[in-house]
Amino acid sequence: MASEEASGSPRRSRREPEGRAPRQDKYSVLLPTYNERENLPLIVWLLVKSFSESGINYEIIIIDDGSPDGTRDVAEQLEKIYGSDKILLRPREKKLGLGTAYIHGMKHATGNYIIIMDADLSHHPKFIPEFIRKQKEGNFDIVSGTRYKGNGGVYGWDLKRKIISRGANFITQILLRPGASDLTGSFRLYRKEVLQKLIEKCVSKGYVFQMEMIVRARQLKYTIGEVGKLMVNRMLYSS
Protein backbone atom coordinates (compact mmCIF):
# COMPACT_ATOMS: atom_id res chain seq x y z
CA MET A 1 0.00 0.00 0.00
CA ALA A 2 1.21 3.51 -0.81
CA SER A 3 0.66 5.00 2.62
CA GLU A 4 3.30 4.14 5.22
CA GLU A 5 0.80 5.19 7.89
CA ALA A 6 -1.31 2.19 6.97
CA SER A 7 1.41 -0.43 6.67
CA GLY A 8 5.12 -1.04 6.44
CA SER A 9 8.05 0.94 7.76
CA PRO A 10 9.33 4.17 6.21
CA ARG A 11 12.19 3.88 3.74
CA ARG A 12 15.63 4.92 4.88
CA SER A 13 16.77 8.48 4.43
CA ARG A 14 19.08 9.24 1.56
CA ARG A 15 22.56 9.76 3.02
CA GLU A 16 24.99 12.49 2.08
CA PRO A 17 28.51 11.33 1.09
CA GLU A 18 30.91 11.15 4.04
CA GLY A 19 32.85 14.33 4.66
CA ARG A 20 30.18 16.52 3.05
CA ALA A 21 27.84 18.61 5.18
CA PRO A 22 24.14 17.83 4.55
CA ARG A 23 22.59 20.50 2.36
CA GLN A 24 19.69 22.50 3.72
CA ASP A 25 16.36 21.45 2.31
CA LYS A 26 14.67 24.02 0.12
CA TYR A 27 10.93 24.19 -0.51
CA SER A 28 9.55 25.50 -3.79
CA VAL A 29 5.89 26.56 -3.64
CA LEU A 30 4.07 26.33 -6.96
CA LEU A 31 1.19 28.83 -7.12
CA PRO A 32 -0.87 28.57 -10.32
CA THR A 33 -3.05 31.69 -10.62
CA TYR A 34 -5.96 32.87 -12.71
CA ASN A 35 -7.79 36.05 -11.68
CA GLU A 36 -6.29 36.12 -8.17
CA ARG A 37 -5.33 39.80 -8.08
CA GLU A 38 -7.00 40.41 -4.71
CA ASN A 39 -5.92 37.17 -3.03
CA LEU A 40 -2.31 36.97 -4.24
CA PRO A 41 -0.75 39.65 -1.98
CA LEU A 42 -2.27 38.05 1.13
CA ILE A 43 -1.36 34.44 0.31
CA VAL A 44 2.21 35.50 -0.51
CA TRP A 45 2.48 37.50 2.74
CA LEU A 46 1.20 34.51 4.73
CA LEU A 47 3.68 32.19 3.00
CA VAL A 48 6.63 34.51 3.62
CA LYS A 49 5.58 34.93 7.25
CA SER A 50 5.23 31.19 7.85
CA PHE A 51 8.56 30.31 6.22
CA SER A 52 10.47 33.17 7.83
CA GLU A 53 9.19 32.43 11.35
CA SER A 54 10.05 28.74 10.93
CA GLY A 55 13.50 29.37 9.45
CA ILE A 56 12.66 27.40 6.30
CA ASN A 57 14.53 27.96 3.04
CA TYR A 58 11.95 28.66 0.32
CA GLU A 59 10.94 30.18 -2.97
CA ILE A 60 7.45 30.96 -4.32
CA ILE A 61 6.88 30.41 -8.02
CA ILE A 62 3.81 32.16 -9.44
CA ILE A 63 2.50 30.66 -12.67
CA ASP A 64 -0.10 33.07 -13.99
CA ASP A 65 -2.14 31.90 -16.98
CA GLY A 66 -2.89 35.19 -18.70
CA SER A 67 -5.28 36.52 -16.04
CA PRO A 68 -7.32 39.44 -17.44
CA ASP A 69 -7.78 41.01 -13.98
CA GLY A 70 -4.19 42.21 -13.54
CA THR A 71 -2.86 39.31 -11.44
CA ARG A 72 0.41 39.42 -13.37
CA ASP A 73 0.93 43.11 -12.54
CA VAL A 74 0.42 42.35 -8.84
CA ALA A 75 2.87 39.43 -9.04
CA GLU A 76 5.48 41.71 -10.60
CA GLN A 77 5.11 44.14 -7.69
CA LEU A 78 5.43 41.30 -5.16
CA GLU A 79 8.62 40.17 -6.91
CA LYS A 80 10.06 43.66 -6.38
CA ILE A 81 8.93 43.84 -2.75
CA TYR A 82 10.22 40.45 -1.57
CA GLY A 83 13.05 39.98 -4.06
CA SER A 84 13.39 37.86 -7.18
CA ASP A 85 15.23 35.17 -5.21
CA LYS A 86 12.08 34.52 -3.16
CA ILE A 87 9.27 35.40 -5.57
CA LEU A 88 9.60 34.11 -9.12
CA LEU A 89 6.97 35.11 -11.67
CA ARG A 90 6.86 32.60 -14.51
CA PRO A 91 3.72 33.52 -16.50
CA ARG A 92 2.10 31.87 -19.50
CA GLU A 93 0.04 33.54 -22.20
CA LYS A 94 -3.21 31.66 -21.60
CA LYS A 95 -4.95 29.10 -19.42
CA LEU A 96 -3.39 25.74 -20.23
CA GLY A 97 -4.41 23.50 -17.34
CA LEU A 98 -3.25 22.65 -13.83
CA GLY A 99 -0.93 19.77 -14.74
CA THR A 100 1.00 21.80 -17.31
CA ALA A 101 1.22 24.68 -14.80
CA TYR A 102 3.07 22.37 -12.40
CA ILE A 103 5.36 21.17 -15.19
CA HIS A 104 6.10 24.79 -16.13
CA GLY A 105 6.75 25.75 -12.51
CA MET A 106 9.04 22.81 -11.82
CA LYS A 107 11.31 23.84 -14.70
CA HIS A 108 12.19 26.89 -12.62
CA ALA A 109 12.14 25.29 -9.14
CA THR A 110 15.47 25.00 -7.33
CA GLY A 111 14.11 23.30 -4.20
CA ASN A 112 14.40 19.59 -3.50
CA TYR A 113 10.81 19.59 -2.20
CA ILE A 114 7.76 20.98 -3.98
CA ILE A 115 4.63 22.32 -2.28
CA ILE A 116 1.46 22.70 -4.32
CA MET A 117 -1.47 24.73 -3.04
CA ASP A 118 -4.24 27.03 -4.21
CA ALA A 119 -3.72 30.78 -4.37
CA ASP A 120 -7.33 31.58 -3.45
CA LEU A 121 -6.81 31.42 0.36
CA SER A 122 -8.60 28.08 0.71
CA HIS A 123 -5.30 26.64 1.99
CA HIS A 124 -3.57 28.34 4.91
CA PRO A 125 0.26 28.39 4.85
CA LYS A 126 0.35 27.91 8.64
CA PHE A 127 -0.01 24.16 8.00
CA ILE A 128 3.19 23.94 5.93
CA PRO A 129 5.60 23.51 8.89
CA GLU A 130 3.38 20.63 10.03
CA PHE A 131 3.60 19.07 6.55
CA ILE A 132 7.40 19.33 6.73
CA ARG A 133 7.54 17.78 10.22
CA LYS A 134 5.33 14.93 9.04
CA GLN A 135 7.57 14.27 6.05
CA LYS A 136 10.68 14.19 8.23
CA GLU A 137 9.10 11.92 10.85
CA GLY A 138 8.10 9.26 8.33
CA ASN A 139 10.53 10.04 5.48
CA PHE A 140 7.47 10.16 3.22
CA ASP A 141 7.59 10.75 -0.51
CA ILE A 142 4.34 12.74 -0.34
CA VAL A 143 2.48 14.52 2.43
CA SER A 144 -1.13 15.36 1.63
CA GLY A 145 -3.50 17.66 3.45
CA THR A 146 -6.78 15.95 4.22
CA ARG A 147 -10.24 17.19 5.13
CA TYR A 148 -11.25 13.76 6.42
CA LYS A 149 -8.79 12.91 9.21
CA GLY A 150 -7.61 14.45 12.46
CA ASN A 151 -8.41 18.16 12.66
CA GLY A 152 -9.31 18.34 8.97
CA GLY A 153 -12.54 19.80 7.68
CA VAL A 154 -14.11 22.49 5.53
CA TYR A 155 -15.30 25.87 6.75
CA GLY A 156 -18.04 27.58 4.77
CA TRP A 157 -19.70 24.56 3.15
CA ASP A 158 -23.35 23.77 3.84
CA LEU A 159 -24.39 20.32 5.08
CA LYS A 160 -25.53 19.14 1.63
CA ARG A 161 -22.17 19.91 0.03
CA LYS A 162 -20.31 18.20 2.88
CA ILE A 163 -22.42 15.05 2.53
CA ILE A 164 -21.91 14.93 -1.25
CA SER A 165 -18.14 15.41 -0.83
CA ARG A 166 -17.80 12.71 1.81
CA GLY A 167 -20.00 10.32 -0.15
CA ALA A 168 -18.01 10.75 -3.35
CA ASN A 169 -14.76 10.32 -1.45
CA PHE A 170 -16.07 7.16 0.26
CA ILE A 171 -17.08 5.57 -3.06
CA THR A 172 -13.72 6.45 -4.57
CA GLN A 173 -11.93 4.86 -1.61
CA ILE A 174 -13.79 1.59 -2.18
CA LEU A 175 -13.22 1.52 -5.94
CA LEU A 176 -9.62 2.73 -6.15
CA ARG A 177 -8.11 2.02 -2.70
CA PRO A 178 -5.65 4.89 -3.09
CA GLY A 179 -4.01 4.71 0.34
CA ALA A 180 -4.96 8.32 1.13
CA SER A 181 -8.15 9.72 2.63
CA ASP A 182 -8.53 12.88 0.49
CA LEU A 183 -8.08 12.23 -3.23
CA THR A 184 -9.15 15.61 -4.58
CA GLY A 185 -7.17 17.79 -2.20
CA SER A 186 -4.67 20.15 -3.81
CA PHE A 187 -2.52 21.03 -0.78
CA ARG A 188 0.46 18.67 -0.85
CA LEU A 189 4.20 18.35 -0.35
CA TYR A 190 6.26 16.17 -2.72
CA ARG A 191 9.84 15.17 -3.12
CA LYS A 192 10.73 16.95 -6.35
CA GLU A 193 11.78 13.80 -8.19
CA VAL A 194 8.56 12.05 -7.11
CA LEU A 195 6.36 14.85 -8.46
CA GLN A 196 8.28 14.83 -11.73
CA LYS A 197 7.74 11.08 -12.12
CA LEU A 198 4.04 11.29 -11.30
CA ILE A 199 3.42 14.12 -13.76
CA GLU A 200 5.12 12.08 -16.48
CA LYS A 201 2.64 9.26 -15.83
CA CYS A 202 -0.56 11.31 -15.44
CA VAL A 203 -2.89 11.89 -18.38
CA SER A 204 -5.83 13.69 -16.72
CA LYS A 205 -6.64 17.38 -17.08
CA GLY A 206 -8.14 19.88 -14.66
CA TYR A 207 -8.88 18.88 -11.08
CA VAL A 208 -9.20 15.15 -11.83
CA PHE A 209 -5.43 15.47 -12.17
CA GLN A 210 -5.10 15.63 -8.36
CA MET A 211 -6.97 12.36 -7.96
CA GLU A 212 -4.88 10.58 -10.56
CA MET A 213 -1.67 11.76 -8.88
CA ILE A 214 -2.53 9.89 -5.68
CA VAL A 215 -3.70 6.77 -7.52
CA ARG A 216 -0.48 6.74 -9.56
CA ALA A 217 1.55 7.22 -6.38
CA ARG A 218 0.01 4.06 -4.96
CA GLN A 219 0.77 2.13 -8.15
CA LEU A 220 4.40 3.29 -8.03
CA LYS A 221 4.60 2.40 -4.31
CA TYR A 222 5.42 5.89 -3.14
CA THR A 223 4.81 6.53 0.56
CA ILE A 224 2.12 8.98 1.64
CA GLY A 225 1.69 10.76 4.96
CA GLU A 226 -1.35 12.86 5.83
CA VAL A 227 -2.01 16.00 7.85
CA GLY A 228 -5.52 17.02 8.85
CA LYS A 229 -6.12 20.57 7.65
CA LEU A 230 -8.99 23.00 7.49
CA MET A 231 -10.05 24.13 4.04
CA VAL A 232 -11.88 27.44 3.76
CA ASN A 233 -14.50 27.92 1.05
CA ARG A 234 -13.08 30.51 -1.35
CA MET A 235 -16.53 32.08 -1.73
CA LEU A 236 -15.99 33.63 1.72
CA TYR A 237 -13.35 35.85 0.12
CA SER A 238 -15.30 36.82 -2.99
CA SER A 239 -17.19 39.81 -1.60
Beta strands, then each sheet from edge to edge (+ up, - down):
strand 1: 26-33
strand 2: 57-64
strand 3: 87-89
strand 4: 113-116
strand 5: 142-146
strand 6: 153-155
strand 7: 188-191
strand 8: 224-228
strand 9: 230-232
sheet 1: 3+ 2+ 1+ 4+ 7- 5+ 8+
sheet 2: 6+ 9+
end
